[in-house]
Amino acid sequence: MINHFTVLGVKASAKEDEIKKAYKRLSNKYHPDKLINASEEEKHHAAEQLHRVKNAYDVLSDKKLRTAFIKDFNNVIVTNPTAAMTELWDQFYS
């Protein structure tokens, strides 16, 4: 499960304005118009990151979705930590 707070780089106790600022900062960083001289691989990676940032913002900016996310995230039990770390590694480095 992706931690949307980590994606945006904010604490779980972050207020709406902090979440919005983080979203704007990251969406500006990964926006295609800012990557004119980047390689195709860098542009692809940035597009994936921008998608994650948008999804995280969509969830955390909606009170109902945020509450449901926190409830679900707190109920996650990791039965195989090695597989969980492999999945996280693959998400960021594949």
MOWOWO-V724723 format. One record per helix or strand. SS is the DSSP state (H for helix, E for strand). FROM is the first residue (numbers start at 1). LEN is the number of residues. Records with the same first field share a line. If there is no record, write none. Layout:
# MOWOWO-V724723
SS = FROM-LEN  FROM-LEN
This chain:
# MOWOWO-V724723
H = 4-5  16-15  32-3  40-22  63-12  81-13
